[in-house]
Amino acid sequence: MRAELIAVGTELLLGQIANTNAQFLSQRLAALGINVYFHTVVGDNDERLLFVTRQAAERSDLVIFTGGLGPTQDDLTKETVAAHLGLPLVTDEEAMRRIAAFFERRGIKMSENNRKQALVIEGCTVFPNDRGMAPGMALTRDGTTYVLLPGPPSELNPMFDRYVFPFLSRLLPARQVFHSRVLRFFGIGESALEERLLDLIEQQTNPTIAPYAKDFEVTLRITARADSVEAAEQLIAPVEAQIRSRVGEYIYGEGETQLHEVFVQALRRQQVTVACAESCTGGALSALITSVPGSSAAFRGGIVCYSNEVKQKLLGIPAEVLAQDGAVSESVARLLAEHVRLSCDATVGIALTGVAGPDPLEGKPVGLVYLGIAVQGLPVLVKQLNLAGHREAIIGRAAKAAMFHTLQRLKER
């Protein structure tokens, strides 16, 4: 079954709201084994909506519309689809009863235009709206199934899961599922990762392998199509094993778990505490760590040592070291990491000092960052990072690099 999603609303075209419905529906349809080939967004204009409806009917077996079912004049979806099908709109009495009851419970007089929300295409299957007023509907004509859903995600999501998912399941002769395993990488770029796995990607049929760059890191999605999740897992397993054998050192997690969450979970699991001394990142690393619930069990504290005076007074960096080597140096990163660990009585001290930009500092280029990692019982490790991008990107990459390399260092305890 070839599916297409059509989102209706000028506010989507203007960028006033994001089309999160498309993401939700694509994920749900994948779980049914239904391929989504097209996403379309069209404004509140009946001529353009009729054009994309006719286009979708020619190339798709399933067309799902979101939005445009409300009471106002610019809500045109069901009127346009009904015109395309040559069918009238009729009042669904159950929907009308629900709408009237909604206003009665609130003691508000119902305006006449709200009756429009109870109109449905003649002969359709009606999906009750348990969170709002406009019902959804579905109708199959000439080999194409049309599904119309309300726009607000708070209404669409439960309607789809409760009513539309079972409806579509019954249309499928033999259900297949798309099941994915997501591997998350840091320390290797998208192009380098693809190069290391190029033969696997070129030979892919089922499962398929797709790398994506995301938030200063890379994710790799392995997707299999099978009769069940269990069967898909069996297809994915040998492919994942090959990937791990080649680039496993860059993998920090799976699924939707992010690096800072993996970092805190590892600290708690190992009963390790951490403290941070941040210069160029200005507290970004500490903010990521403390954004994770339960991080208080692992995070001792952080010092934003932006100026040399703070580096000297709070973290004991000798003035002669700062004068000789500069704040952006291996020696300062080493001292910051060890001193913040001792000052905060932590197992691990992490230090970041560098040049985030936009201008060079101390004659050193933008993107040069020194990362210091002091782990109790191990020599202090200092890594030189040469990061690219604008100021915010350098800060974000430096903070993530600190967590990734600390995780690697903890493996050596």
C-alpha positions as CSV (number, residue, x, y, z in Angstrom):
1,M,0.0,0.0,0.0
2,R,1.4,3.4,-1.1
3,A,0.5,6.2,1.2
4,E,0.6,9.9,1.0
5,L,0.1,12.6,3.7
6,I,-1.5,15.9,2.9
7,A,-1.4,18.6,5.6
8,V,-3.8,21.4,5.1
9,G,-3.2,24.9,6.6
10,T,-1.7,28.2,5.6
11,E,-0.1,28.4,9.1
12,L,2.1,25.5,8.1
13,L,3.3,27.2,5.0
14,L,4.1,30.3,6.9
15,G,6.2,28.4,9.4
16,Q,4.0,29.4,12.3
17,I,3.6,25.8,13.4
18,A,5.6,22.7,12.7
19,N,4.0,19.7,10.9
20,T,4.5,17.2,13.7
21,N,1.5,15.2,12.4
22,A,3.5,14.0,9.4
23,Q,6.2,12.6,11.7
24,F,3.7,10.9,13.9
25,L,1.6,9.4,11.1
26,S,4.7,8.2,9.2
27,Q,5.9,6.3,12.2
28,R,2.5,4.7,12.8
29,L,2.1,3.8,9.2
30,A,5.6,2.2,9.2
31,A,4.5,0.0,12.1
32,L,1.7,-1.2,9.8
33,G,4.1,-1.9,6.9
34,I,2.6,0.9,4.8
35,N,5.1,2.8,2.7
36,V,4.7,6.7,2.8
37,Y,6.0,8.1,-0.5
38,F,4.9,11.7,-0.3
39,H,4.4,14.5,2.2
40,T,2.5,17.5,0.9
41,V,1.6,20.8,2.6
42,V,-1.1,23.0,1.0
43,G,-2.7,26.2,2.2
44,D,-6.4,26.9,2.9
45,N,-7.3,27.3,-0.7
46,D,-9.9,25.0,-2.3
47,E,-8.4,25.1,-5.8
48,R,-4.9,24.1,-4.7
49,L,-6.3,21.5,-2.3
50,L,-8.4,20.0,-5.1
51,F,-5.3,19.9,-7.4
52,V,-3.1,18.0,-4.8
53,T,-6.0,15.7,-4.0
54,R,-6.4,14.7,-7.6
55,Q,-2.6,14.2,-7.9
56,A,-2.5,12.0,-4.8
57,A,-5.4,9.9,-6.0
58,E,-3.5,9.0,-9.2
59,R,-0.4,7.8,-7.4
60,S,-1.4,6.6,-4.0
61,D,-3.5,3.9,-2.5
62,L,-4.0,5.7,0.8
63,V,-4.3,9.5,1.2
64,I,-4.4,10.9,4.7
65,F,-5.5,14.5,5.2
66,T,-4.8,16.4,8.4
67,G,-6.4,19.7,9.3
68,G,-9.2,21.8,7.8
69,L,-12.1,20.1,9.5
70,G,-13.0,22.9,11.8
71,P,-16.0,25.4,11.9
72,T,-14.6,28.4,10.0
73,Q,-14.7,29.3,6.4
74,D,-11.1,28.5,5.7
75,D,-11.7,24.9,6.9
76,L,-12.1,23.3,3.4
77,T,-10.8,19.8,3.6
78,K,-14.0,17.7,3.7
79,E,-15.8,20.0,1.3
80,T,-13.0,19.7,-1.2
81,V,-12.6,15.9,-0.9
82,A,-16.3,15.4,-1.2
83,A,-16.3,17.5,-4.4
84,H,-13.5,15.4,-5.7
85,L,-15.5,12.2,-5.1
86,G,-18.7,13.7,-6.3
87,L,-20.4,13.0,-2.9
88,P,-22.5,15.2,-0.6
89,L,-21.8,16.1,3.0
90,V,-24.3,14.8,5.6
91,T,-24.7,15.4,9.3
92,D,-23.4,12.6,11.5
93,E,-25.9,12.6,14.4
94,E,-23.5,11.1,16.9
95,A,-21.0,13.8,16.2
96,M,-23.7,16.5,16.4
97,R,-24.8,15.1,19.8
98,R,-21.2,15.2,21.1
99,I,-20.7,18.8,19.9
100,A,-24.0,20.0,21.5
101,A,-23.1,18.2,24.7
102,F,-19.7,20.0,24.7
103,F,-21.3,23.4,24.8
104,E,-24.0,22.4,27.2
105,R,-21.4,21.2,29.8
106,R,-19.7,24.5,29.6
107,G,-22.9,26.6,29.7
108,I,-22.0,28.3,26.4
109,K,-24.4,28.9,23.5
110,M,-23.3,27.0,20.4
111,S,-22.8,29.2,17.4
112,E,-24.4,28.0,14.2
113,N,-21.1,27.4,12.4
114,N,-20.2,24.7,14.8
115,R,-22.8,22.5,13.2
116,K,-20.4,22.3,10.2
117,Q,-18.0,20.2,12.3
118,A,-20.6,17.4,12.4
119,L,-20.7,17.1,8.6
120,V,-19.1,14.0,7.0
121,I,-18.9,12.6,3.5
122,E,-21.8,10.4,2.7
123,G,-21.1,6.7,3.1
124,C,-17.9,7.2,5.0
125,T,-16.7,5.4,8.2
126,V,-16.7,8.0,11.0
127,F,-14.0,8.1,13.7
128,P,-15.2,9.7,16.9
129,N,-13.2,12.6,18.3
130,D,-12.7,11.9,22.0
131,R,-10.6,15.0,22.6
132,G,-12.4,17.6,20.4
133,M,-15.4,18.2,18.2
134,A,-14.7,17.5,14.5
135,P,-14.8,13.7,13.8
136,G,-12.5,12.0,11.4
137,M,-13.6,9.9,8.5
138,A,-12.5,7.4,5.9
139,L,-13.9,6.3,2.5
140,T,-12.6,4.1,-0.3
141,R,-13.4,4.9,-3.9
142,D,-11.8,3.6,-7.1
143,G,-9.0,1.8,-5.3
144,T,-7.9,4.8,-3.2
145,T,-8.7,5.2,0.5
146,Y,-9.2,8.7,1.8
147,V,-8.7,9.4,5.5
148,L,-9.5,12.8,7.0
149,L,-8.2,13.7,10.4
150,P,-8.4,16.8,12.6
151,G,-5.2,19.0,12.7
152,P,-4.5,19.4,16.5
153,P,-2.1,16.6,17.6
154,S,-4.0,16.3,20.9
155,E,-7.0,15.2,18.8
156,L,-5.3,13.4,15.9
157,N,-3.0,11.2,17.9
158,P,-5.5,9.4,20.1
159,M,-8.0,9.2,17.2
160,F,-5.5,7.5,15.0
161,D,-4.3,5.0,17.6
162,R,-7.8,4.1,18.8
163,Y,-9.8,4.1,15.6
164,V,-7.7,4.6,12.4
165,F,-4.9,2.1,13.2
166,P,-7.4,-0.8,13.5
167,F,-9.3,0.4,10.5
168,L,-6.2,0.4,8.3
169,S,-5.1,-3.0,9.7
170,R,-8.3,-4.5,8.4
171,L,-7.5,-3.2,4.9
172,L,-4.2,-5.0,4.7
173,P,-4.3,-8.5,3.3
174,A,-1.2,-9.6,5.1
175,R,0.3,-7.3,7.7
176,Q,4.1,-6.6,7.6
177,V,6.0,-4.3,9.9
178,F,8.9,-2.0,9.5
179,H,11.2,-2.3,12.6
180,S,14.3,-0.2,13.1
181,R,17.3,-0.2,15.3
182,V,19.0,3.1,15.8
183,L,22.8,3.3,16.7
184,R,24.2,6.6,17.9
185,F,27.7,7.7,17.1
186,F,30.1,10.4,18.3
187,G,33.6,11.2,17.1
188,I,33.1,10.3,13.5
189,G,31.4,12.3,10.7
190,E,28.6,11.2,8.5
191,S,30.7,10.9,5.4
192,A,33.5,9.0,7.2
193,L,31.0,6.6,8.7
194,E,29.4,6.0,5.3
195,E,32.8,5.3,3.8
196,R,33.6,2.7,6.5
197,L,30.3,1.0,5.8
198,L,29.9,1.7,2.1
199,D,29.9,-1.9,0.9
200,L,27.1,-2.8,3.4
201,I,25.1,0.2,2.3
202,E,25.5,-0.6,-1.4
203,Q,24.5,-4.2,-0.9
204,Q,21.5,-3.4,1.3
205,T,18.1,-4.8,0.4
206,N,16.4,-5.9,3.6
207,P,17.5,-4.6,6.1
208,T,18.4,-1.1,4.8
209,I,21.0,1.1,6.4
210,A,20.8,4.9,6.5
211,P,23.1,7.4,8.3
212,Y,21.9,10.8,9.5
213,A,23.8,13.8,10.8
214,K,22.0,15.1,13.9
215,D,23.0,17.6,16.6
216,F,26.8,17.4,16.2
217,E,26.7,13.6,16.0
218,V,25.6,10.8,13.7
219,T,22.8,8.3,13.9
220,L,22.5,5.1,11.9
221,R,19.1,3.5,11.3
222,I,18.9,-0.2,10.4
223,T,15.4,-1.0,9.2
224,A,14.0,-4.4,8.4
225,R,10.6,-5.4,6.9
226,A,9.1,-8.6,8.1
227,D,6.0,-10.3,9.3
228,S,6.7,-9.5,13.0
229,V,9.0,-7.4,15.2
230,E,10.8,-10.6,16.2
231,A,11.5,-11.6,12.6
232,A,12.7,-8.1,11.8
233,E,15.1,-8.3,14.8
234,Q,16.6,-11.5,13.4
235,L,17.3,-9.8,10.1
236,I,18.8,-6.8,11.8
237,A,21.1,-8.7,14.2
238,P,23.8,-9.9,11.8
239,V,24.0,-6.5,10.1
240,E,24.4,-4.7,13.4
241,A,27.1,-7.1,14.3
242,Q,29.1,-6.2,11.2
243,I,28.7,-2.5,11.9
244,R,29.8,-2.8,15.5
245,S,32.9,-4.8,14.4
246,R,34.0,-2.0,12.1
247,V,33.0,1.2,14.0
248,G,31.9,0.1,17.4
249,E,34.4,2.4,19.2
250,Y,32.3,5.4,18.1
251,I,28.9,4.0,19.3
252,Y,27.7,5.4,22.6
253,G,24.1,4.4,22.6
254,E,21.0,3.1,20.9
255,G,17.5,4.3,20.2
256,E,16.4,7.8,21.1
257,T,18.6,8.1,24.2
258,Q,20.9,11.1,23.9
259,L,24.6,11.4,24.8
260,H,24.1,13.4,28.0
261,E,21.5,10.8,29.2
262,V,23.8,7.9,28.5
263,F,26.6,9.8,30.3
264,V,24.6,10.4,33.5
265,Q,23.3,6.8,33.4
266,A,26.9,5.5,33.1
267,L,28.1,7.7,36.0
268,R,25.2,6.5,38.3
269,R,25.7,2.9,37.3
270,Q,29.4,3.0,38.1
271,Q,28.8,5.2,41.2
272,V,31.0,7.9,39.9
273,T,30.8,11.6,40.6
274,V,31.9,14.4,38.3
275,A,32.7,18.1,38.5
276,C,33.3,20.5,35.6
277,A,35.5,23.5,35.0
278,E,34.3,25.3,32.0
279,S,35.9,28.3,30.2
280,C,35.0,28.4,26.5
281,T,31.7,26.4,27.0
282,G,30.4,28.8,29.6
283,G,28.4,26.1,31.6
284,A,27.0,24.3,28.5
285,L,28.4,20.9,29.7
286,S,27.0,21.4,33.2
287,A,23.6,22.4,31.8
288,L,23.4,19.2,29.7
289,I,24.3,17.0,32.6
290,T,21.9,18.6,35.0
291,S,19.1,18.5,32.4
292,V,18.9,14.7,33.1
293,P,16.6,13.6,35.9
294,G,18.6,12.0,38.7
295,S,21.8,13.7,37.8
296,S,22.2,15.0,41.3
297,A,23.4,11.6,42.3
298,A,26.5,12.0,40.0
299,F,27.0,15.7,39.5
300,R,29.0,17.4,42.3
301,G,29.2,20.9,40.8
302,G,30.7,23.2,38.1
303,I,32.7,26.4,37.9
304,V,32.5,28.7,34.9
305,C,36.0,30.0,34.9
306,Y,35.7,32.4,32.0
307,S,38.3,34.9,33.1
308,N,41.9,34.2,34.1
309,E,41.2,35.8,37.5
310,V,38.6,33.2,38.3
311,K,40.9,30.4,37.0
312,Q,43.5,31.7,39.5
313,K,41.3,32.5,42.5
314,L,38.9,29.6,42.5
315,L,40.9,26.9,40.8
316,G,44.4,27.7,41.8
317,I,45.9,28.0,38.3
318,P,49.3,29.7,38.7
319,A,49.7,33.1,37.1
320,E,53.0,32.1,35.6
321,V,51.3,29.2,33.7
322,L,48.6,31.4,32.3
323,A,51.3,34.0,31.3
324,Q,53.6,31.5,29.7
325,D,51.2,29.0,28.1
326,G,48.0,31.0,27.9
327,A,44.5,30.1,29.1
328,V,44.0,28.0,26.0
329,S,46.6,25.4,26.5
330,E,47.2,21.8,27.4
331,S,48.8,22.7,30.8
332,V,45.8,24.8,31.9
333,A,43.3,22.1,30.8
334,R,45.3,19.6,32.8
335,L,45.4,21.7,36.0
336,L,41.7,22.8,35.7
337,A,40.6,19.2,35.5
338,E,42.6,18.0,38.5
339,H,41.8,21.1,40.6
340,V,38.1,21.0,40.0
341,R,38.0,17.3,40.9
342,L,39.7,17.9,44.2
343,S,37.8,21.1,45.0
344,C,34.5,19.4,44.5
345,D,35.5,16.0,46.0
346,A,34.6,14.2,42.8
347,T,35.7,11.0,41.1
348,V,36.1,12.8,37.8
349,G,37.1,16.3,36.9
350,I,36.4,17.6,33.4
351,A,37.9,20.9,32.0
352,L,37.2,22.7,28.8
353,T,39.3,25.7,27.7
354,G,39.4,27.0,24.1
355,V,38.4,29.5,21.5
356,A,34.7,29.4,20.6
357,G,35.0,32.5,18.4
358,P,34.1,34.5,16.5
359,D,37.7,35.9,16.8
360,P,41.0,34.1,17.6
361,L,42.4,34.4,21.1
362,E,46.0,34.5,22.3
363,G,47.0,34.0,18.7
364,K,45.2,30.7,18.7
365,P,42.6,29.8,16.0
366,V,38.8,29.6,16.5
367,G,37.8,26.0,17.2
368,L,40.9,25.0,19.1
369,V,39.7,23.4,22.4
370,Y,41.7,21.5,25.1
371,L,39.7,18.9,27.1
372,G,41.1,17.8,30.4
373,I,39.8,14.6,32.1
374,A,41.1,13.8,35.6
375,V,39.9,10.4,36.8
376,Q,40.8,9.4,40.4
377,G,43.6,6.8,40.2
378,L,44.6,7.6,36.6
379,P,46.9,10.1,35.0
380,V,45.2,13.3,33.8
381,L,44.3,12.9,30.1
382,V,44.3,16.0,27.8
383,K,42.9,15.9,24.3
384,Q,43.3,18.6,21.7
385,L,40.1,19.2,19.8
386,N,40.0,21.1,16.5
387,L,36.4,21.9,16.0
388,A,34.6,23.5,13.1
389,G,31.5,25.6,12.8
390,H,30.1,28.8,14.3
391,R,30.4,29.7,18.0
392,E,27.3,27.8,19.2
393,A,28.4,24.7,17.2
394,I,31.9,24.7,18.7
395,I,30.4,25.0,22.2
396,G,27.9,22.2,21.6
397,R,30.5,19.9,20.0
398,A,33.0,20.6,22.8
399,A,30.5,19.7,25.5
400,K,29.5,16.5,23.8
401,A,33.1,15.6,23.1
402,A,33.8,16.0,26.9
403,M,31.1,13.5,27.8
404,F,32.1,11.0,25.0
405,H,35.8,11.0,25.9
406,T,35.1,10.8,29.6
407,L,33.0,7.7,29.0
408,Q,35.9,6.2,27.1
409,R,38.3,7.1,29.8
410,L,36.1,5.5,32.5
411,K,36.5,2.2,30.7
412,E,40.1,2.2,31.7
413,R,39.5,2.4,35.5
